Amino acid sequence: MTTTTGGTDQGSRVPSTGATRWLMLGVATLGFVVNFWAWALLSPLGPLFRDTGTLGTLSESDVSLLVAVPVVVGSLGRIVVGALTDRFGGRVMFPLVSLATVVPVLFVAFVALDSYALLLVGGFFLGIGGTAFAVGVPFVNAWFPPEKRGLAVGIFGAGMGGTAISALTTVKLYDGLGHRAPFLITAAALAAYGILAWLVLRDAPGRSIPTTPLGQRLAATARLPITWQACVLYAVAFGGYVAFSVYLPAYLKTAHGLTPADAANRMAGFVVVAVVMRPVGGWLADRIGAIQVLGVGFAVVTVCAAIAAGTPPLEAGGTVAFLAMAAALGMGSGATFALVAQVTEPSRVGGVTGLVGAAGGLGGFVPPLVMGYVYGRTDSYAIGLWLLAAAAAATLVLTFTVVSRTVAQHKENAV
């Protein structure tokens, strides 16, 4: 059991602060939007760089690596940032992460836009923005009572729609206002949010604060059964979302012959559906149980990925398959963290969130690389999509066996 100081266990009592807790949720969600916007800046530009030759001759694998690097760094960084949030709180960590992300955004704008190697360096540090997720979940979780945490964390998770802002605006700003424009606008938004967060955000009264060393807490968190189980669930659910949100423009352009702008717009539609369904997944998990919601989500992904593997025309089933996958992945992502909030001690939520969030991001890092590698050798995306279908089917089995037993055991212990 982690030693805590500074208040009561919020699993049993959360202060009744009505409007304040919803204000905190709103500001935290805005921070997630802005940081994910920055995190995804390179994704829409990858196919454009390849087509224009601005960075020299780029292969499909080169583009995949460029858009995947921020994902893996943002994912691994969540492990430490989540644990630091348990200790220092979201009021400190949200401004810190947001202002730190300004630096790589400006580096890309003024130093790296004509060099593939420097863009990889800039993309590495853009990953800082991706760690904001591990700040927001424990912050929001502490403000809400257990019966509302699924909905609250789901609403916060909808901030992943920041990637849609990037998809819709980056190429247009890059072409219309100058190559530096999308980065300068994003840097300004990050700086403004950092100031806003410092002035407005407050940690929940009675927040449990761990006092044991960081390494010891991470090790204890990693040994919790729910940690590795939620890691698998999130690696498939959110990992699938991240993989499509960063790679879908390249896939649509290559497999279906769309223009970069049209591909980016369709990717934004995929993101919007997933974003809308994330709080729905959290809300449903509060009402009918996370296991049932996750089961439906992974079943839909299995079927739709198998359909997409046949590369049906977009107007003849292809679009429906991808949008249904988006809905299922968003719903599954929301239900996963509803599950974490329901069965995890409040003082450990940040640590669990960091590890689970890292798994989700890493789940999004691998597929673009696999898709690019396989396509470069087979001129087909089918293998990658069949692998997604198989992973979702295996996760469906895990959900109704091992994870279900963990939930049942937690309920027995709580009685």
C-alpha positions in Angstrom: 0.0 0.0 0.0 1.4 3.4 -1.0 1.9 5.8 1.9 0.0 9.0 1.4 -0.3 12.3 3.1 -2.4 15.4 2.7 -6.0 14.2 2.9 -8.6 11.5 2.7 -8.9 8.7 0.2 -10.9 10.2 -2.6 -12.3 6.8 -3.5 -14.5 7.2 -0.4 -15.1 10.9 -0.4 -14.7 13.7 -3.0 -15.6 17.2 -1.9 -18.8 18.5 -3.3 -17.6 21.4 -5.4 -20.1 21.3 -8.3 -19.2 24.0 -10.8 -15.6 24.0 -9.8 -15.0 20.4 -10.7 -16.5 20.9 -14.1 -14.4 24.0 -14.6 -11.3 22.0 -13.8 -12.4 19.3 -16.3 -13.0 21.9 -19.0 -9.6 23.6 -18.6 -7.8 20.2 -18.4 -9.6 19.0 -21.6 -8.5 22.2 -23.3 -4.9 21.5 -22.3 -5.2 18.0 -23.7 -6.5 19.4 -27.0 -3.7 22.0 -27.4 -0.9 19.6 -26.5 -2.2 16.9 -28.8 -2.5 19.4 -31.6 1.2 20.1 -31.2 2.0 16.4 -30.8 0.4 15.6 -34.2 1.8 18.5 -36.3 4.1 16.4 -38.4 1.6 13.8 -39.4 -0.3 15.8 -42.1 3.0 17.1 -43.5 4.6 13.7 -44.0 3.0 12.8 -47.4 3.4 16.4 -48.5 7.2 16.3 -47.8 7.4 13.1 -49.8 5.5 14.4 -52.8 7.2 17.8 -53.0 10.7 16.5 -52.5 11.3 19.3 -50.0 13.4 16.9 -47.8 14.9 14.9 -50.6 13.6 11.5 -51.8 11.5 9.9 -49.0 10.3 6.3 -49.0 7.0 5.1 -47.4 9.1 3.9 -44.4 10.8 7.3 -44.0 7.3 9.0 -43.8 6.1 6.4 -41.3 9.2 7.0 -39.1 8.7 10.7 -39.2 5.1 10.6 -38.0 5.8 7.8 -35.5 8.7 9.3 -33.6 6.6 11.8 -31.6 4.2 9.0 -30.7 6.8 6.7 -29.1 8.4 9.6 -27.2 5.1 10.9 -25.9 4.1 7.4 -24.9 7.2 6.5 -22.9 7.3 9.9 -21.3 3.9 9.3 -19.9 5.3 6.7 -17.5 7.4 9.4 -15.6 4.9 12.2 -16.1 2.0 10.2 -14.7 4.0 9.4 -11.6 5.2 13.0 -11.2 1.5 14.1 -11.5 0.7 11.8 -8.6 3.3 13.7 -6.6 3.1 17.3 -7.7 -0.4 17.5 -9.1 -1.9 18.7 -12.4 -1.7 22.4 -11.4 2.1 22.2 -11.7 2.4 19.6 -14.4 -0.1 21.0 -17.0 1.7 24.4 -17.4 5.1 22.7 -17.3 4.3 20.2 -20.1 2.6 22.8 -22.2 5.4 25.4 -22.0 8.1 22.8 -22.5 6.4 21.7 -25.7 6.7 25.3 -27.1 10.5 24.7 -27.5 10.4 21.8 -30.0 7.5 23.5 -31.9 9.6 26.6 -32.5 12.7 24.5 -33.2 10.8 22.8 -36.1 9.5 26.2 -37.3 12.9 28.0 -37.4 15.5 25.2 -37.8 14.2 21.9 -39.0 11.8 22.4 -41.9 14.3 21.7 -44.7 16.1 18.7 -43.0 14.7 15.2 -42.5 17.2 14.5 -39.8 16.4 17.7 -37.9 12.7 17.0 -38.2 13.3 13.6 -36.5 15.0 15.5 -33.7 12.2 18.0 -33.5 9.6 15.2 -33.6 11.4 13.5 -30.8 10.8 16.4 -28.5 7.3 17.1 -29.8 6.6 13.9 -27.9 6.5 16.0 -24.7 3.0 17.2 -25.8 1.8 13.6 -25.9 2.5 13.2 -22.2 -0.3 15.6 -21.3 -2.7 12.7 -21.2 -0.9 11.3 -18.1 -1.3 14.6 -16.4 -5.0 15.0 -17.0 -6.4 11.6 -16.0 -5.3 11.6 -12.4 -6.1 15.3 -12.1 -9.7 14.8 -13.4 -10.1 11.5 -11.5 -9.4 13.3 -8.2 -12.1 15.8 -8.7 -15.0 13.4 -9.4 -16.7 10.7 -7.3 -16.3 7.0 -8.4 -19.7 6.8 -10.1 -18.9 9.8 -12.4 -15.2 9.1 -13.2 -15.9 7.1 -16.4 -17.8 10.0 -17.9 -15.4 12.6 -16.6 -12.3 10.8 -17.8 -14.0 10.1 -21.1 -14.8 13.8 -21.6 -11.2 14.6 -20.9 -10.0 11.9 -23.3 -12.0 13.6 -26.0 -9.2 16.1 -26.0 -7.4 13.7 -28.3 -9.4 15.6 -30.9 -6.5 18.0 -31.0 -5.1 15.7 -33.7 -8.2 16.6 -35.8 -7.2 20.3 -35.5 -3.8 19.4 -36.8 -5.2 17.4 -39.6 -7.6 20.1 -40.7 -5.3 23.1 -40.4 -1.7 22.2 -40.8 -1.4 21.7 -44.5 -3.7 24.6 -45.3 -1.7 27.0 -43.0 1.6 25.6 -44.4 0.5 26.3 -48.0 -1.6 29.4 -47.4 0.3 31.5 -44.8 3.8 30.2 -45.0 5.7 27.1 -43.9 6.2 28.3 -40.3 2.6 29.4 -39.8 1.1 26.2 -38.3 4.0 25.9 -35.8 3.9 29.6 -34.7 0.1 29.5 -34.2 0.5 26.2 -32.2 3.3 27.7 -30.1 1.2 30.7 -29.2 -1.7 28.5 -28.2 0.6 26.4 -26.0 2.0 29.5 -24.3 -1.4 31.0 -23.7 -2.7 27.7 -22.3 0.3 27.4 -20.0 -0.5 30.8 -18.5 -4.2 30.0 -18.2 -3.6 26.6 -16.5 -1.3 28.2 -13.9 -3.8 30.9 -13.1 -7.0 28.7 -13.1 -6.2 25.1 -12.3 -6.3 23.8 -8.7 -5.7 20.3 -7.5 -8.7 18.6 -5.8 -9.0 19.3 -2.1 -7.8 16.3 -0.1 -5.8 14.9 -3.0 -3.8 11.9 -1.9 -0.1 12.6 -2.2 2.4 9.7 -2.3 5.6 10.1 -0.4 7.5 7.0 -1.4 10.3 7.3 -4.0 9.4 7.5 -7.7 11.1 4.3 -8.7 9.5 2.4 -5.9 6.1 3.6 -6.8 6.5 2.7 -10.5 7.7 -0.8 -9.6 4.7 -1.3 -7.2 2.3 0.1 -9.9 3.7 -2.2 -12.6 3.0 -5.2 -10.4 -0.8 -4.5 -10.1 -2.8 -6.9 -12.3 -5.0 -4.1 -13.6 -1.9 -2.3 -14.9 -0.8 -4.9 -17.4 -4.3 -5.8 -18.3 -5.3 -2.2 -19.0 -2.0 -1.8 -21.0 -3.1 -4.5 -23.4 -6.6 -3.1 -23.7 -5.3 0.4 -24.4 -2.5 -0.7 -26.7 -5.2 -2.0 -29.0 -7.9 0.6 -28.5 -6.0 3.8 -28.3 -3.0 2.4 -30.2 -5.3 1.6 -33.1 -6.7 5.2 -33.0 -3.2 6.8 -32.8 -2.0 4.5 -35.7 -4.8 5.6 -37.9 -4.7 9.2 -36.9 -1.1 9.5 -37.9 -1.0 7.1 -40.8 -4.4 7.3 -42.4 -3.5 10.3 -44.7 -0.6 8.3 -46.2 -2.8 5.2 -46.5 -5.7 7.0 -48.2 -3.4 8.7 -50.6 -1.6 5.6 -51.6 -4.3 2.9 -51.5 -7.2 5.1 -52.7 -5.5 7.8 -54.7 -6.8 10.8 -52.7 -5.1 14.2 -52.7 -3.2 15.1 -49.4 -5.9 17.6 -48.5 -8.8 15.2 -49.1 -7.0 12.5 -47.2 -6.4 14.8 -44.3 -10.1 15.8 -44.2 -11.1 12.2 -44.1 -8.7 11.4 -41.4 -10.2 14.3 -39.4 -13.6 12.7 -39.8 -12.2 9.5 -38.4 -10.7 11.4 -35.4 -14.0 13.3 -34.8 -16.0 10.0 -34.6 -13.5 8.5 -32.2 -13.4 11.7 -30.1 -17.2 11.8 -29.8 -17.4 8.1 -28.8 -14.7 8.3 -26.1 -16.9 10.0 -23.5 -19.8 7.8 -24.6 -17.6 4.8 -23.8 -16.8 6.1 -20.4 -20.4 7.0 -19.7 -21.6 3.5 -20.8 -18.9 1.9 -18.6 -20.3 3.8 -15.6 -23.8 2.5 -16.4 -23.5 -1.0 -17.7 -19.9 -2.0 -16.9 -16.6 -1.6 -18.7 -16.3 -5.2 -19.7 -19.4 -5.1 -21.8 -18.4 -1.9 -23.5 -14.9 -3.2 -24.3 -16.3 -6.5 -25.6 -18.5 -4.7 -28.1 -15.7 -2.4 -29.1 -13.2 -5.1 -29.8 -15.7 -7.2 -31.7 -16.5 -4.3 -34.0 -12.8 -3.6 -34.6 -12.2 -7.3 -35.5 -14.9 -7.3 -38.1 -14.2 -3.9 -39.6 -10.4 -4.4 -39.9 -11.0 -7.7 -41.7 -13.4 -5.9 -44.1 -10.8 -3.1 -44.7 -8.1 -5.6 -45.4 -9.9 -6.3 -48.7 -9.5 -2.6 -49.7 -13.1 -2.1 -50.7 -13.8 1.2 -52.5 -14.4 4.1 -50.0 -17.9 4.6 -51.5 -18.8 0.9 -51.3 -18.1 0.0 -47.7 -14.6 1.3 -47.1 -15.7 4.5 -45.4 -18.3 2.8 -43.2 -15.7 0.2 -42.1 -13.2 2.9 -41.0 -15.8 5.1 -39.3 -17.2 2.1 -37.4 -13.6 1.2 -36.3 -13.2 4.8 -35.2 -16.3 4.6 -33.1 -15.3 1.3 -31.6 -11.7 2.4 -30.8 -12.9 5.7 -29.2 -15.5 3.8 -27.1 -12.9 1.2 -26.0 -10.4 3.9 -25.1 -13.0 5.6 -22.9 -14.1 2.4 -21.3 -10.5 1.4 -20.5 -9.8 4.4 -18.3 -13.3 4.1 -16.7 -12.1 0.6 -15.7 -8.8 1.9 -14.3 -10.6 4.6 -12.3 -13.1 2.0 -10.9 -10.5 -0.5 -9.7 -7.4 1.5 -8.8 -6.5 3.2 -5.5 -6.7 7.0 -6.1 -3.1 7.7 -5.1 -1.9 5.3 -7.8 -4.1 6.4 -10.7 -1.4 8.7 -12.1 1.2 5.9 -12.1 -1.2 3.4 -13.6 -2.3 6.0 -16.2 1.3 6.7 -17.2 2.1 3.0 -17.8 -1.3 2.4 -19.6 -1.0 5.6 -21.6 2.5 4.5 -22.6 1.2 1.2 -23.8 -1.5 2.9 -25.8 1.0 5.2 -27.5 3.4 2.4 -28.2 0.5 0.5 -29.7 0.1 3.4 -32.1 3.9 3.5 -32.9 4.3 0.0 -34.2 1.4 -0.2 -36.8 2.6 2.7 -39.1 6.1 1.2 -39.2 4.7 -2.2 -40.0 2.3 -0.9 -42.6 5.0 1.1 -44.3 7.4 -1.8 -44.3 4.9 -4.3 -45.6 3.6 -2.0 -48.3 7.1 -1.3 -49.5 7.7 -5.0 -50.1 4.2 -6.2 -51.1 2.4 -3.1 -52.5 -0.5 -4.1 -50.1 -1.8 -3.0 -46.8 -3.9 -6.1 -46.2 -1.4 -7.9 -44.0 -1.2 -4.9 -41.6 -5.0 -4.8 -41.4 -5.3 -8.5 -40.8 -2.9 -8.2 -38.0 -5.1 -5.5 -36.4 -8.1 -7.8 -36.7 -6.2 -10.7 -35.0 -5.0 -8.4 -32.2 -8.5 -7.1 -31.6 -9.9 -10.7 -31.5 -7.2 -11.8 -29.0 -8.0 -8.7 -26.8 -11.7 -9.6 -27.0 -10.9 -13.0 -25.5 -8.7 -11.4 -22.8 -11.5 -9.0 -21.8 -14.1 -11.6 -21.1 -11.6 -13.9 -19.2 -8.7 -12.4 -17.3 -9.9 -8.8 -17.1 -13.4 -9.9 -16.1 -12.0 -11.9 -13.2 -10.0 -9.0 -12.0 -13.1 -6.8 -11.9 -15.1 -9.4 -10.1 -12.3 -9.9 -7.5 -12.2 -6.1 -6.9 -15.9 -6.0 -6.3 -15.6 -8.9 -3.8 -12.8 -7.1 -1.9 -14.8 -3.9 -1.8 -17.8 -5.6 -0.1 
